[in-house]
Amino acid sequence: MGTQEPQFIEAGKKGCTRKIAVLKDAGHQPGLMWLSGFKSDMTGTKAEELSKFARTRGQEAVRFDYSGHGRSDGRFEDVCVSDWLEEAEAVFDTCLDGDTILVGSSMGGWIALLLALARKDTNRIKGLVLIAPAVDFTEELMWKQRFSDEVRDTILKEGRWEQPSEYSDDPYVITAKLIEDGREHLLFGQSLHIGAPITILQGVLDPDVPLSHAERLVEALPQDDVTFSVVPDGDHRLSRPQDIDLLLRSVANMLDQ
């Protein structure tokens, strides 16, 4: 896949458009749509392995970079959940040809659920595979749980805070805009109905999205067919060979249903 160059599509309303980088493997439906995590891009291990899996099966697969990520336009600190959801909708609408299974990792799990709800009336979303889904993470995992009073005060007064990252040399810039915008897309606190089978993969040793968070999501989906797979020694990434095998088996099972 290394030499493949992305195509670019435009997302956003007039006057606020940005070019979004997309990689597409042609094939038959259902297609697979990969949604990356926070500050991750479409060249990560799981995304690459999913693409390889799709090519082996002759399955359509699409992955893309959110604005402020990878090859797409924008600065990370200028964008937020509304932008990333809008871009996911644009990719779904223009780059996939029919029935689709959404595969989302971490923040991508939240975006996948929001996309499934936004496009529910198309009847094209045939399933979701969510890896450590960070639903409502800006509010539930950042603002309420991890941020101290000092950090919250800094964000409120200065509009931003630089959070050290375990996954990158560069800090995460957390903006007041990101927190405030995230509140417009919260899913917890309501009964959700996606209308498609959902598989959730969750590591018990995940320090970023705790097991209890994934359990809360399961409880919020009482009307849907949910498979909850717990990896006892799994971390947040779930990128070890055995984790990748579980992911691809989960996708294959959904495709074969």
N, C-alpha and C positions, 0 to 999 in steps of 0.2 A: 504493500500500500504506500510505501515511502515516497514514490515519485508522483503520486496522484495530487493534482492541484485542485483546490476547492473552486467551486462556482460561487458567485456572490448574488444574493437577492437583496432587495430593498425591503426594510421593515419600518414601521412607524407611520404616523400621520404626516401629511404634507407640512413641510417646515421643520419637521423633527425626524427626518428619515436617517437611517444608518445602513451601511452595507454589512450584511451578515454572511460569514463564510460557511459554506455547506459542502460536505462530502457525501456523495450518493453512489451506492452500489445498485445497479439495475438488477431486477429479478422479479419473481412472482410474489403475489400477495398471499397472506397478510405481510405487509412490510413491517420492518422494525425501525422505530425512531428512538435514538439515544438522546437522553437529556443529562448533561453533565452536572457536577456539583459546584459549589461555591468556589470560585477562583480556579476551577479545573477547566480543561479544554477537551476538544474532541480527539486528541491524540493520546489520551491516557490509556493505561493498560487495559481496563475493562472495555473501553470504547473500541480499541483496536481488535481485541479478541472477539467482540460481538460482530464486528465487521467481517473478520475472517470466517467466523461461524456462518454468517449469512451468505458469503460468497461460496462456501463449500456446499451449502444447501440450495444455492440458486435463488436465495430469498432477497427481496428488495430491502435495503437498509439505508437509513439517512442519519447523519449526525451533523452537528453544527456548533459554532462558538457563539455564546451570548455576546452582546456588546460589552466592551471592556474586558474581554477574554480572548486569548488566542489570536486568530487572524482577523477577527471582526473589528469594526470601527468602535471608537469611543474609549474614554478613560474609565477605569473601574469605579473610581470614587464619584463619578457623575451619574451612574445608572443605578437602577433598583429593580425590585421584583416586578413592577408593572411593565418595565421595558423588557425584561427577560421573558415574561409570559407573552407579551405582544409578539416577540420574535419567534417564540415556539409556535404560536398560532400561525404566523406567516409561513414558517417552514412546513407545518402540517398541511396548510391550505394549498401551497404551491409546489411542494417537492415530493409529496407522496401521492400515489395514483389511486389508492383504494383503501381496503381494510388495513388497519394498522395496530400493532402492539407497541405500547409505550414502555420504554425501559429507562428508569430514572434512578440516579445515584445521589444520595444525600439531598442537597437542595433540589436536584433534578427530580427527586421523588415528589416534593411539594409542587414543583412546576408541572409535573406530569398529571397530578391530581387536579390542579387548577385547569389545565388544558382539557382533560377528560370531561370536566364539568362544563367548560365553555363550549365544547364541541359535541356534547352529548346528543344533540338533536340530529347530527349527521349519521348516527348509527355506524360509523366507520371504525370506532375504537373498540377492538375486540378483546383487549386485555391489558393489564399493567403488571410489570415486574419491577418492584421497588427495592432498592438496596439501601439499607439504613436511612429510610425516608425522613428527612429533616423538616417535617411539616411545621409551619409557623415558627421556624427557628429564630427569626429575628426577635420575636417577642418572648417565646417560651424558653428558648435555650440561651439566648444572649441577654436580653434586657432583664428578664425576671430572675434567671438562675446564675449566670456567670458574671455579670457586670456588678462591680461594687458600687456603692454610693458615689465614690470618687469618679469612677469611669462614667457613670450616668450623668454626673454633674458636668464633666468635661464635654460630653457629647451635647448636652443641652446648652452650655455656654459658648463652646467653640464650634459646634456643628460637626465635629469629627473627633475620632480617637484612633490611634494606630495600635492595632492588636498584633502582638508577635504571633507568628505562625509556626506550627510544628512541621508543616509540609512545604515551606518555601522560605528562602532567605529574605524575601520582602514581606513586610508586615501587611496585614489586612487593614485597610482604611475603612472603619465603620463610621458612617455618616448619620446625622440626624435624619436626613432624607430617606436613607435605607430603612431605618427603624419606623419612621412615620408611614412610609409607603407600605411596609410589610403589614401594618395594621389594617390596611384596606383589603387584605387577601387572607385573613385568618380563617382557618377551617375548623379548628377545635371549638367545642361549645355548641355544635349542631350535629344532627344525624345526617350523615352523608349517604348518597346513593349514586354510585358510578354507573351501574348497569352493565358491568363487565367483570369477568373474573380477575382477581388481584392476587399476586404472590408477593409476599414481603420476606426479604432475607435480612436477618439482623444478627450482628455479633454481640455476644454477651459482654465481651471486654471492650466494647466501643466507648471511648472516653468522651466522644463528641455528641453522639445521639444515643442516650441510654436505652436499655431494653424497655424500661417503663414507658418511654416515649412511643416506641413502636407498638407496645401493647395498647396504649391509649388510642392509637390510630385504628387498630383492629376493632376496638369497642365502638369507635365512631362509624363503623361500616356494617351495621346490623343486617342490612338488606342484601349485601353483596356476598358472593362466593369468594371467601378469603382463605388463602393458604399461608400459614405463618411458619417459616422455617428459621429456627434458632441455631446459630453456630456457637457452640459452647466456648471455643477458644478464639473466636473471631474478633477482629478489631474493627475500626471504622472503615478502612479501605476495602476490606474483603477482596484483596487482589492476589492472594497466594494461589498457587495452581489448584489446590482443592476448592478454594472459594470460586475461582473462575469456572471450574467444572460444575459446581452447584448452580451458578448463574446460568450457564449455557444449557444445563439439563432442565432448569426451570423454564427457560424460554422455549426449548424444544417441546416440553410437555404442553405448554400453552398453544404452540403452533399446531400440535398434533390433535388437539381437542376437536 
